[in-house]
Amino acid sequence: MVSNPSYSKSNFDQKDSFDPSGKNKNRSATKFRKILLLIIAVTVHNIPEGLAVGVGFGAVGKTKSSTFQNARNLALGIGIQNFPEGLAVSLPLYASGYSYWKSFWYGQLSGMVEPIAGILGTLAVGMAQTILPYALSFAAGAMFYVVFDNIIPEAASYGNGKLSTWSCMIGFIVMMSLDVGLG
């Protein structure tokens, strides 16, 4: 019996489950490695973000520009962009067969390093302020690498290349607008 791909969770899963030629034996292992790379990149990326928020709040009152409003705006901007990061972890896990709640949990877990890093950032304001630009550059580079080397080509191989590219560009414009608009 041949199943209709529209009835399966995704065409990606359908291609993994039916392979009469045997050429794609390692496809699920490769898929898991890509998802694991994404989870690690998002988790590592959240460490300097947490440091940034912690430093922002820890430095309130130390300089003229270190205000509670600026720290709040930084936390708000980082918080907004954490939603798609959580989805970037949860959706591939769900599509690969993890349950809804387990996928959601791993998406949340990937962001749990951020408040821990925030506390460390608040405690180590002096040191973190000098390291922060380099840490944020590293985090941005890690995410750009994962997005442009893995996610967009993967989306393109399933016919969603333009959508993923445009989504990245729109997301970048929104975050830059928030950065300029919020100061």
C-alpha positions as CSV (number, residue, x, y, z in Angstrom):
1,M,0.0,0.0,0.0
2,V,1.4,3.4,-1.0
3,S,0.5,6.2,1.3
4,N,-0.3,9.7,0.1
5,P,2.4,12.2,1.2
6,S,-0.3,14.8,2.0
7,Y,-1.5,12.5,4.9
8,S,1.9,12.2,6.6
9,K,3.2,14.8,9.0
10,S,5.5,16.2,6.4
11,N,7.0,15.2,3.0
12,F,10.3,15.1,4.8
13,D,9.2,12.3,7.0
14,Q,7.6,10.5,4.0
15,K,10.9,10.5,2.1
16,D,12.6,9.0,5.2
17,S,10.1,6.3,5.8
18,F,9.9,4.8,2.2
19,D,13.2,4.2,0.4
20,P,13.1,1.0,-1.6
21,S,16.6,1.6,-3.2
22,G,18.3,1.8,0.2
23,K,20.4,4.8,-0.8
24,N,19.2,7.0,2.1
25,K,20.1,4.8,5.0
26,N,21.9,7.5,6.8
27,R,19.4,10.2,6.0
28,S,17.8,10.2,9.5
29,A,21.2,10.3,11.2
30,T,22.1,13.3,9.0
31,K,18.8,15.0,9.7
32,F,19.4,14.5,13.5
33,R,22.9,16.0,13.2
34,K,21.5,19.1,11.5
35,I,18.9,19.5,14.1
36,L,21.5,19.0,16.9
37,L,23.8,21.6,15.2
38,L,20.9,24.1,15.2
39,I,20.0,23.4,18.8
40,I,23.6,23.9,19.9
41,A,24.0,27.1,17.8
42,V,20.8,28.6,19.2
43,T,21.8,27.7,22.8
44,V,25.3,29.1,22.4
45,H,23.8,32.1,20.7
46,N,21.6,32.8,23.8
47,I,24.6,33.0,26.2
48,P,25.9,36.4,25.0
49,E,22.3,37.7,24.7
50,G,21.7,36.9,28.4
51,L,25.0,38.6,29.2
52,A,23.9,41.6,27.3
53,V,20.6,41.9,29.2
54,G,22.4,41.3,32.5
55,V,25.0,43.9,31.8
56,G,22.3,46.3,30.7
57,F,20.5,46.0,34.0
58,G,23.7,45.7,36.1
59,A,25.0,49.0,34.6
60,V,21.9,51.0,35.4
61,G,23.0,54.3,36.9
62,K,26.7,53.8,36.3
63,T,26.8,56.1,33.2
64,K,24.4,58.7,31.8
65,S,23.2,56.3,29.0
66,S,22.8,53.3,31.4
67,T,19.2,53.8,32.2
68,F,16.5,51.4,33.2
69,Q,14.6,52.3,30.0
70,N,17.6,51.3,27.8
71,A,18.0,48.0,29.7
72,R,14.3,47.3,29.4
73,N,14.4,48.1,25.7
74,L,17.3,45.8,25.2
75,A,15.6,43.0,27.1
76,L,12.4,43.6,25.0
77,G,14.3,43.4,21.7
78,I,16.1,40.3,22.7
79,G,12.9,38.8,24.1
80,I,11.0,39.4,20.8
81,Q,13.6,37.6,18.7
82,N,13.7,34.7,21.1
83,F,10.2,33.6,19.9
84,P,11.5,32.6,16.4
85,E,14.6,31.0,18.0
86,G,12.4,28.8,20.1
87,L,10.4,27.9,17.0
88,A,13.7,27.2,15.1
89,V,14.4,24.5,17.7
90,S,10.9,23.2,18.2
91,L,9.6,22.9,14.7
92,P,12.4,20.7,13.2
93,L,12.2,18.4,16.3
94,Y,8.4,18.1,15.8
95,A,8.8,17.5,12.0
96,S,11.3,14.7,12.8
97,G,8.9,12.9,15.0
98,Y,9.2,14.3,18.5
99,S,6.0,14.9,20.3
100,Y,4.5,18.4,20.5
101,W,5.3,18.8,24.2
102,K,8.8,17.4,23.9
103,S,9.6,19.7,21.0
104,F,8.2,22.6,22.9
105,W,10.2,21.7,26.0
106,Y,13.5,21.5,24.0
107,G,12.7,24.9,22.4
108,Q,12.3,26.3,25.9
109,L,15.3,24.5,27.3
110,S,17.6,26.0,24.6
111,G,16.7,29.5,25.9
112,M,17.2,28.6,29.6
113,V,20.9,29.5,29.4
114,E,19.9,33.2,28.8
115,P,18.6,34.0,32.3
116,I,21.6,32.2,33.8
117,A,24.0,34.2,31.6
118,G,21.9,37.3,32.5
119,I,22.6,36.8,36.2
120,L,26.3,36.3,35.5
121,G,26.3,39.4,33.4
122,T,24.7,41.4,36.1
123,L,27.3,40.2,38.6
124,A,30.2,40.8,36.4
125,V,29.3,44.1,34.8
126,G,32.8,45.5,34.6
127,M,34.4,42.5,32.8
128,A,31.3,41.7,30.7
129,Q,31.2,45.2,29.3
130,T,34.6,44.8,27.7
131,I,33.8,41.2,26.4
132,L,30.2,41.9,25.3
133,P,30.9,43.2,21.8
134,Y,33.0,40.2,21.0
135,A,30.5,37.8,22.5
136,L,27.6,39.3,20.6
137,S,29.6,39.2,17.4
138,F,30.3,35.5,18.0
139,A,26.7,34.8,18.7
140,A,25.6,36.7,15.5
141,G,28.2,34.8,13.4
142,A,27.1,31.5,14.8
143,M,23.4,32.1,13.9
144,F,24.3,33.5,10.4
145,Y,26.4,30.4,9.8
146,V,23.6,28.0,10.8
147,V,20.9,30.0,8.9
148,F,22.8,30.5,5.6
149,D,24.8,27.2,5.6
150,N,22.0,24.8,6.7
151,I,18.5,26.2,7.1
152,I,18.1,28.2,3.8
153,P,19.7,25.4,1.7
154,E,17.5,22.8,3.5
155,A,14.4,24.9,2.8
156,A,15.4,25.4,-0.8
157,S,15.7,21.7,-1.3
158,Y,12.0,21.4,-0.4
159,G,10.9,24.3,-2.5
160,N,10.8,27.0,0.3
161,G,14.1,28.8,-0.5
162,K,12.5,32.1,-1.5
163,L,10.2,32.1,1.6
164,S,13.1,31.4,4.0
165,T,15.3,34.0,2.4
166,W,12.6,36.6,2.4
167,S,11.8,35.8,6.0
168,C,15.4,36.2,7.0
169,M,15.5,39.6,5.3
170,I,12.3,40.8,6.8
171,G,13.3,39.6,10.3
172,F,16.6,41.5,9.9
173,I,14.8,44.7,8.9
174,V,12.4,44.4,11.8
175,M,15.2,43.9,14.3
176,M,17.3,46.8,12.9
177,S,14.2,49.0,12.9
178,L,13.6,48.1,16.6
179,D,17.3,48.8,17.3
180,V,17.1,52.2,15.7
181,G,13.6,53.0,17.0
182,L,14.3,52.0,20.6
183,G,17.8,53.5,20.7
